[in-house]
Amino acid sequence: MTRFGSTLSLSLVILALGAAGASAQAADNGFRDPRSGKVWTPDNVGQDGKPVAPQDRAFDPGGQVVSPRGVIEQHVPVTFLTTVPITAGPSTPLVEIGEAALRVIPGDRWEVSLQLTNNSAEIRRPVLSCRFMNHDKVVEEVRVVLPNVQGGTRVGLSAAGPRGEIYVDRASCAIVTS
């Protein structure tokens, strides 16, 4: 390799290391605009140098403060889905629930939908407890009272949660009585 070639290679390595260092520094302090050289941070983005007002900052779900209103009781209808084999016994519960599916109804409320299976031959009137959560904080707890569920059937149901503008990232339900 010629002296010119090794000098060029060394210059490219130094240039690459310098760019990596500048990128790392910009990542620590914000984002550096390659055209203008301006460093953008959460405090100045979108404001052309003016501070961002609190109401315009990104939403922080962990910063949400909601006081649960206590346990809300709901009497919900069920929809017959299918028949199931009667398998209740020492290793199978009388009543079991499937995975809860959470969704928000825009402009309305959060809703959790799930399926309940009555594995016994008897009519059951289960009561469920559903918790609407924001990470590890309870936003709302609902006691769901179901009508009679025939033996050997699977039914679907939905329970309403908090208002849609309250942030919820999961819902879990458990059987209180079967």
Wavefront OBJ file of the C-alpha trace (Angstrom):
o trace
v 0.000 0.000 0.000
v 1.333 3.461 -0.809
v 1.803 6.239 1.659
v -1.146 8.101 0.070
v -3.352 4.969 0.433
v -2.467 4.429 4.107
v -2.959 8.143 4.888
v -6.357 8.041 3.167
v -7.343 4.876 5.094
v -6.224 6.408 8.388
v -8.153 9.606 7.607
v -11.334 7.618 6.901
v -10.978 5.707 10.183
v -10.503 8.958 12.134
v -13.485 10.516 10.349
v -15.669 7.474 11.136
v -14.628 7.484 14.807
v -15.318 11.210 15.055
v -18.782 10.772 13.543
v -19.526 7.878 15.922
v -18.451 10.005 18.874
v -20.621 12.911 17.751
v -23.569 10.545 17.284
v -23.079 9.081 20.760
v -22.852 12.566 22.263
v -25.992 13.691 20.422
v -27.791 10.518 21.579
v -26.937 11.405 25.183
v -28.025 15.028 24.818
v -30.740 14.670 22.178
v -30.729 14.420 18.391
v -28.322 16.531 16.298
v -29.795 17.724 13.006
v -27.080 16.973 10.404
v -28.114 19.910 8.205
v -28.451 22.687 10.787
v -26.323 21.203 13.568
v -29.076 21.965 16.108
v -29.517 19.475 18.961
v -33.155 18.565 19.578
v -34.220 17.372 23.053
v -37.656 16.596 24.546
v -37.661 20.135 25.957
v -37.319 21.964 22.642
v -38.621 19.694 19.889
v -41.377 21.249 17.784
v -41.050 24.660 19.404
v -38.180 26.294 17.477
v -36.273 27.031 20.649
v -39.287 27.806 22.857
v -39.929 25.469 25.824
v -42.698 22.878 25.366
v -45.790 23.508 27.505
v -46.720 20.630 29.857
v -49.997 19.960 28.001
v -48.046 19.477 24.758
v -45.516 16.973 26.122
v -45.785 13.272 25.333
v -48.193 11.292 27.523
v -46.540 9.395 30.365
v -48.821 6.499 31.420
v -46.861 6.068 34.658
v -47.652 9.645 35.646
v -51.434 9.131 35.441
v -53.139 9.490 38.812
v -56.540 7.817 39.074
v -58.339 6.996 42.306
v -60.460 3.837 41.986
v -64.103 4.457 42.912
v -64.353 1.220 44.855
v -65.718 -2.028 43.457
v -68.448 -1.476 40.868
v -71.048 -4.226 40.516
v -72.385 -5.057 37.056
v -75.062 -7.570 36.110
v -74.151 -8.549 32.561
v -75.936 -10.707 29.991
v -74.215 -13.700 28.441
v -74.273 -15.026 24.891
v -74.464 -18.777 24.327
v -71.482 -19.914 22.238
v -71.408 -23.729 22.252
v -71.893 -26.873 24.270
v -68.907 -28.520 25.956
v -68.325 -31.962 27.454
v -69.156 -32.232 31.140
v -65.711 -32.847 32.603
v -65.816 -31.342 36.104
v -64.001 -33.476 38.607
v -60.899 -33.595 40.784
v -58.632 -32.197 38.057
v -61.103 -29.962 36.163
v -62.765 -26.885 37.691
v -66.544 -26.535 37.751
v -66.287 -23.186 35.972
v -63.331 -21.679 34.117
v -62.696 -18.502 32.186
v -60.618 -17.897 29.090
v -58.135 -15.138 28.350
v -59.538 -11.630 28.801
v -59.533 -9.421 25.674
v -59.291 -5.692 26.353
v -60.491 -2.977 23.983
v -61.575 0.631 24.154
v -64.809 1.839 22.628
v -63.864 5.287 21.239
v -65.629 8.090 23.089
v -67.063 5.619 25.587
v -65.435 3.092 27.946
v -62.883 0.322 28.163
v -64.383 -3.145 27.812
v -63.108 -6.602 28.675
v -64.561 -9.597 26.822
v -64.072 -13.217 27.756
v -65.526 -16.687 27.602
v -66.760 -18.721 30.551
v -67.141 -22.495 30.476
v -69.434 -24.413 32.850
v -67.797 -27.857 32.994
v -70.395 -29.256 35.396
v -73.811 -30.754 34.723
v -75.464 -28.229 37.054
v -76.644 -24.677 36.499
v -74.106 -22.206 37.885
v -74.365 -18.484 38.619
v -70.732 -17.328 38.667
v -69.417 -14.033 39.982
v -66.175 -12.631 38.551
v -63.787 -9.923 39.634
v -62.158 -7.927 36.825
v -59.387 -5.399 37.351
v -58.511 -2.745 34.784
v -54.843 -1.872 35.246
v -52.308 0.785 34.262
v -49.078 -1.192 34.656
v -49.237 -2.268 38.318
v -51.912 0.220 39.477
v -55.605 -0.664 39.662
v -57.611 1.906 37.702
v -61.000 0.279 38.295
v -62.290 -2.966 39.804
v -65.561 -4.490 38.656
v -67.613 -7.284 40.239
v -69.363 -9.082 37.379
v -72.535 -10.983 38.321
v -73.696 -13.418 35.642
v -77.140 -14.928 35.115
v -77.623 -18.687 35.342
v -75.248 -20.586 33.056
v -76.478 -24.025 31.970
v -74.264 -27.043 32.600
v -72.030 -28.118 29.735
v -72.071 -24.740 27.982
v -69.616 -22.022 27.019
v -70.833 -18.428 27.048
v -69.349 -15.079 26.073
v -69.617 -11.902 28.111
v -68.341 -8.339 28.274
v -67.879 -6.023 31.243
v -67.461 -2.253 31.079
v -64.465 -0.561 32.656
v -63.318 3.018 33.170
v -63.864 5.905 30.748
v -61.918 5.614 27.505
v -59.745 8.676 28.174
v -58.191 6.916 31.197
v -55.138 4.882 30.215
v -55.480 1.107 30.728
v -52.921 -1.393 29.436
v -54.413 -4.670 30.654
v -57.359 -6.304 32.359
v -57.439 -9.499 34.369
v -60.455 -11.421 35.584
v -60.822 -14.145 38.194
v -63.689 -16.295 39.436
v -64.933 -15.192 42.870
v -67.742 -17.738 43.220
v -68.915 -20.443 40.897
l 1 2 3 4 5 6 7 8 9 10 11 12 13 14 15 16 17 18 19 20 21 22 23 24 25 26 27 28 29 30 31 32 33 34 35 36 37 38 39 40 41 42 43 44 45 46 47 48 49 50 51 52 53 54 55 56 57 58 59 60 61 62 63 64 65 66 67 68 69 70 71 72 73 74 75 76 77 78 79 80 81 82 83 84 85 86 87 88 89 90 91 92 93 94 95 96 97 98 99 100 101 102 103 104 105 106 107 108 109 110 111 112 113 114 115 116 117 118 119 120 121 122 123 124 125 126 127 128 129 130 131 132 133 134 135 136 137 138 139 140 141 142 143 144 145 146 147 148 149 150 151 152 153 154 155 156 157 158 159 160 161 162 163 164 165 166 167 168 169 170 171 172 173 174 175 176 177 178
